[in-house]
Amino acid sequence: MSSQQFYQRYEHGELDDSADFMEWSSFYDMNMSTQQHLDWLIGGYNDSDKYFRKQIFLKHA
């Protein structure tokens, strides 16, 4: 199962809350956040991504 498939199933409650799954979910979150930051830095920022703009604002406030 890919990380994306895992994350969708985990977020929908289809998988248990074992330590391994919680860790995998955290790593996936960190990976997605890092990818968003990299996309923003190289000009791939999407203006409609309000969540991402809020995170940047909070980190630099």
LOVEX-77409 format. One line per 8 residues: number of its first residue (from 0); for each residue x, y, z of N, C-alpha, C, O. Coordinates in Angstrom, 1 decimal. Each point is the difference from the previous one (the first is absolute). Example, Ala and Ser with C-alpha at 12.3 -4.5 7.8 and 13.67 -1.06 7.14 Angstrom:
2
0) 13.2:-5.7:7.8:-0.9:1.2:0.0:0.9:1.2:0.0:1.0:0.0:0.7 | -1.4:1.1:-1.4:0.9:1.1:0.0:-0.8:1.1:0.8:0.5:1.1:0.1
END
This chain:
61
0) 0.9:-1.2:0.0:-0.9:1.2:0.0:0.9:1.2:0.0:1.0:0.1:0.7 | -1.3:0.9:-1.5:0.8:1.2:-0.1:-0.3:0.9:1.3:-1.0:-0.2:0.7 | 1.8:1.1:-0.5:-0.2:0.9:1.2:-1.2:0.8:-0.2:-0.8:0.3:1.0 | 0.5:0.2:-2.2:-1.3:0.7:-0.3:-1.2:-0.8:0.3:-0.9:0.5:0.6 | 0.9:-1.8:-1.1:-1.1:-0.9:0.3:-0.1:-0.2:1.5:-1.1:0.0:0.6 | 2.2:-0.3:0.1:0.0:-0.1:1.4:-0.6:1.2:0.7:-0.9:-0.2:0.9 | 1.3:1.4:-1.2:-0.4:1.2:0.6:-1.5:0.2:-0.1:-0.7:0.3:1.0 | 0.2:-0.6:-2.2:-1.5:0.2:-0.2:-0.7:-1.0:0.8:-1.0:0.4:0.7
8) 1.4:-1.7:-0.6:-0.7:-1.0:0.8:0.1:0.3:1.5:-0.9:-0.1:0.7 | 2.1:0.6:-0.3:0.2:0.3:1.4:-0.8:1.2:0.4:-0.7:-0.1:1.1 | 0.6:1.1:-1.9:-0.8:1.2:0.3:-1.5:-0.3:0.1:-0.7:0.7:0.7 | 0.3:-1.7:-1.5:-1.4:-0.4:0.0:-0.4:-1.0:1.1:-1.1:-0.5:0.0 | 2.1:0.1:0.8:-0.2:-0.9:1.1:-0.1:-1.4:-0.4:-0.5:-0.9:0.8 | 1.1:0.5:-1.9:-0.1:-1.4:-0.5:1.2:-0.8:0.6:0.0:-1.2:-0.1 | 1.0:1.9:0.7:1.1:-0.7:0.6:0.1:0.4:1.5:-0.5:1.0:0.4 | 1.1:-1.9:0.4:0.1:0.3:1.4:1.0:1.1:0.3:0.7:0.4:-0.9
16) -0.6:-0.1:2.2:0.9:1.1:0.4:1.2:-0.6:0.7:0.5:0.4:1.0 | 0.1:-1.4:-1.7:1.2:-0.6:0.5:1.2:1.0:-0.1:-0.1:1.0:-0.7 | 1.1:-1.2:1.5:1.1:1.0:0.0:0.7:0.1:-1.4:0.3:1.1:-0.4 | -0.2:-2.2:-0.3:0.5:0.0:-1.3:-0.8:0.8:-1.0:0.5:0.8:-0.8 | -1.8:-0.9:0.9:-0.9:0.8:-0.9:0.0:1.5:0.4:0.0:0.8:-0.9 | 0.1:-0.6:2.2:0.1:1.4:0.4:1.3:0.7:-0.5:0.0:1.1:-0.5 | 1.0:-1.9:0.6:1.3:0.5:-0.5:0.0:0.2:-1.5:0.5:1.1:-0.5 | -1.0:-2.0:-0.2:-0.1:0.1:-1.5:-0.8:1.2:-0.4:0.4:0.7:-0.9
24) -1.5:-0.5:1.6:-0.9:1.2:-0.3:0.8:1.3:0.3:-0.1:0.9:-0.8 | 0.8:-0.9:1.9:0.8:1.2:0.3:1.1:0.3:-1.1:0.2:1.1:-0.4 | 0.5:-2.2:0.0:1.0:0.2:-1.1:-0.6:0.4:-1.3:0.5:0.9:-0.7 | -1.7:-1.4:0.4:-0.7:0.4:-1.2:-0.4:1.5:0.1:0.2:0.7:-1.0 | -0.7:-0.3:2.1:-0.3:1.5:0.3:1.2:0.8:-0.2:0.0:1.1:-0.7 | 1.1:-1.5:1.3:1.3:0.8:-0.2:0.4:0.1:-1.4:0.5:1.0:-0.5 | -0.6:-2.1:-0.2:0.4:-0.1:-1.4:-0.9:0.9:-0.9:0.6:0.8:-0.8 | -1.9:-0.8:1.1:-0.8:0.9:-0.8:0.2:1.5:0.3:0.0:0.8:-0.9
32) 0.3:-0.5:2.1:0.2:1.4:0.4:1.4:0.4:-0.6:0.0:1.1:-0.5 | 1.0:-1.9:0.5:1.2:0.3:-0.6:-0.1:0.2:-1.5:0.5:1.0:-0.5 | -1.3:-1.8:-0.1:-0.2:0.1:-1.5:-0.7:1.3:-0.3:0.3:0.6:-1.0 | -1.3:-0.2:1.8:-0.7:1.2:-0.2:1.0:1.2:0.1:-0.1:1.0:-0.8 | 0.9:-1.0:1.8:1.0:1.1:0.2:1.0:0.0:-1.2:0.3:1.1:-0.5 | 0.1:-2.2:0.0:0.9:0.0:-1.1:-0.7:0.5:-1.3:0.6:0.8:-0.7 | -1.8:-1.2:0.5:-0.8:0.5:-1.1:-0.2:1.5:0.1:0.2:0.7:-1.1 | -0.4:-0.2:2.2:-0.1:1.4:0.2:1.3:0.7:-0.3:0.0:1.1:-0.7
40) 1.1:-1.6:1.2:1.3:0.6:-0.3:0.4:0.0:-1.4:0.7:1.0:-0.5 | -1.1:-2.0:-0.3:0.3:0.0:-1.4:-1.1:0.6:-0.9:0.1:-0.1:-1.2 | -1.1:0.7:1.8:-1.0:0.7:-0.8:-1.2:-0.8:-0.3:-0.8:0.4:-0.8 | 0.6:-1.6:1.4:-1.2:-0.8:-0.3:-1.1:0.2:1.0:-0.9:-0.8:0.1 | 1.0:2.0:0.6:-1.0:0.3:1.0:-1.4:0.2:-0.6:-0.1:0.7:-1.0 | -0.9:-1.3:1.6:-1.4:0.1:-0.5:-0.7:1.0:0.9:-0.2:-0.3:1.2 | -0.3:1.4:-1.7:-0.6:1.1:0.7:-1.3:-0.5:0.7:-0.4:0.6:1.0 | -0.2:-1.7:-1.5:-1.2:-0.4:0.6:0.2:-0.9:1.3:-0.9:-0.4:0.6
48) 2.2:0.1:-0.3:0.3:-0.8:1.1:0.1:0.8:1.3:1.0:0.4:0.5 | -2.2:-0.1:0.1:-0.1:0.9:1.1:0.7:-0.6:1.3:0.6:0.7:0.8 | -0.7:-2.0:-0.7:0.6:-0.7:1.1:1.5:0.3:0.0:0.6:0.3:1.0 | 0.1:-0.5:-2.1:1.4:0.2:-0.1:0.4:1.4:0.2:1.0:0.3:0.7 | -1.8:0.7:-1.2:0.3:1.4:0.3:-0.1:0.3:1.5:0.8:0.7:0.5 | -1.8:-1.3:0.2:-0.1:0.2:1.4:1.2:-0.6:0.8:0.5:0.7:0.9 | 0.0:-1.8:-1.4:1.1:-0.6:0.7:1.3:0.9:-0.2:0.7:0.1:1.0 | -0.5:0.4:-2.1:1.1:0.9:-0.3:-0.1:1.2:0.9:0.9:0.5:0.6
56) -2.1:0.1:-0.6:-0.2:1.2:0.9:0.2:-0.3:1.4:0.7:0.8:0.7 | -1.1:-1.9:-0.2:0.1:-0.3:1.4:1.5:-0.2:0.4:0.5:0.3:1.1 | 0.3:-0.9:-2.0:1.4:-0.3:0.2:0.8:1.3:0.0:1.1:0.1:0.6 | -1.6:0.9:-1.3:0.8:1.2:-0.2:-0.5:1.2:0.8:0.4:1.1:-0.2 | -1.5:-1.3:0.9:-0.6:1.1:0.8:0.8:0.3:1.2:-0.4:0.9:0.8
END
